[in-house]
């Protein structure tokens, strides 16, 4: 193929002419150093190329070779437990070859060509298959069964031959007769990262993704296949919240994208994830995780590609019929990469210098999530839930990336620095956050937990909102100006905040709460409120309200979060004590400590 010639170098942007045969988003090799690049603009025979490696030393006249293929990822056994950079180069393999820093022009296959996997067929010769059908399986890790499918871009037909045994990802494992002739299939195929993988049907967001985090599951749930964002300033707990979601959410596969994060923070992630235990199996969490690491000191263009690399891998596991949770940390750094490349292309800037197409690019990313009926004849169901962290400068949620994200996603977990400074974690502000999936998943909660779940949630949120209004009055005139009912609202809301919404991620029991436990804890707090309110409204309480607030059962309510899941039946005794001890204050019950 004829080579183009470099005419201009501007940081990661290289302009080359004599590129008349090239197409938009084609992958190219720049100079004889064969730096990886992608065409992002075409004007006549002149191509603008974003280079995913350091361009220092490049000059006009050097050659540019087009590969004729779009930037793609390799999909097959070997993805789980791997740590890739933004363009799917395996960092552990690169380190073995060239040391701690990526050398320019290094070419490494994303998936090992030497490792052999044991393939077990699910179909036999003579069977008819269509795109998306599962040909067989590979036990990739102890937690993940890798399902080898007929690629979506291949044609279906009749299985002529299928093998069983140990193979590399390049070995032919099946032969299919199609209308266009015979095609050979391997365990690996490639897919362009900027093109969403097809599916048969998209389903409604009616099933919540249970996370074990009380403030999320009870007040601001996210549906399987849904979208959520976690905006917050530095130190407010975005990364810890995403770690909790990765560890506890009922997703079978986790794809974590460190997009433009500080090198030391990403190092912490890479060190911590292999140490984290999967609570369901006791195995390391990495055995069902794929990590994409593209730190802030890596080339900015690769940062732009990293979220597409991650979501394409996530779609691949969704197509197998898995529930996948994608964590992108953070999309603000990705948007900054877009802004830099847009500036170098001399495009008309939009708000705060971001490109005018920022909103559509964000939408393209989040719209690739969803709960779907996968391709194939078995009608299996998969889900891809996308959770993006946003790092607005100075915590200003009015900036373009935050506002563009909020227009697209349906769950907003607003992190609050003031809560974090008070050591209230997760620092999700219950007055700012929202979930538009509440109505969609209400039926699921009613059928699974009980009819009163949704009513209890609404009552608890109303109490927290009333507390915010009453606190304004208290700041002006003091707590003594409040009625007994209003003081009870403040006390119940305090219990909701400190005993229910506050959750210790480092405590072995409190780090996760099942839906049953969340229901029991919320029921106890509201039961105390109802029993105390009945006494207050009757006007029968001659003693100080503080005596009611100091009942021994209050301590048991506060410590309910530390009750193990297998001992939840013990929480019923706390409910019995609430009635007895409040009744004893009015002389209707027995001894106060009964």
Buried (B, 14 or more C-beta within 10 A) or exposed (E): EEBBEBBEBEBBBBBBBBBEEBEEBBBBBBBEBBBBBBBBBBEEEBBBBBBBBBBEEBEEEBBBBBBEEBBBBBBBBBBBBBBBBBBBBBBEBBEEEEEEEBEBBBEBBBBBEEEEBEBEBBBEEEBEBEBBBBBBBBBBBEBBBBBBBBBBEBBBBEBBBBEEEEBBBEBBBBBBBBEEEEBEBBBBBBBBBBBBBBBEEEBEBBBBBBBBBBBBBBBBBBBBBBBBBBBBBEEBBBBBBBBBBBBBBBBBBBBBBBBBBEEEBBBBBBEEBBEBEBBEEEBBBBBBBBBBBBBBEBBBBBBBBBBBBBBBBBBBBBBBBBBBBBBBBBBBBBBBBBBBBBBBBEBEEBBEEBBEBBBEBBBBBBEBBBBBBBBBBEEBBBBBBBBBBBBBEEBEBEBBBBBBBBEBBBBBBBBBBEBBEEEBBBBBBBEEBBBBBBEBBBEBBBEBBBEBBBEBBEBBBEBBEBBEEBEEEBEEEEEEEBEBEBBBBBBBBEBBBEBBBBBEBEEEBBBBBEBBBBBBBBBBBBBBBEBBBEBBEEEEBEEEBEEBBEBEBBEBBBEBBEBEEEEBEEBEEBBEBBBBBBBBBBEEBEEBEE
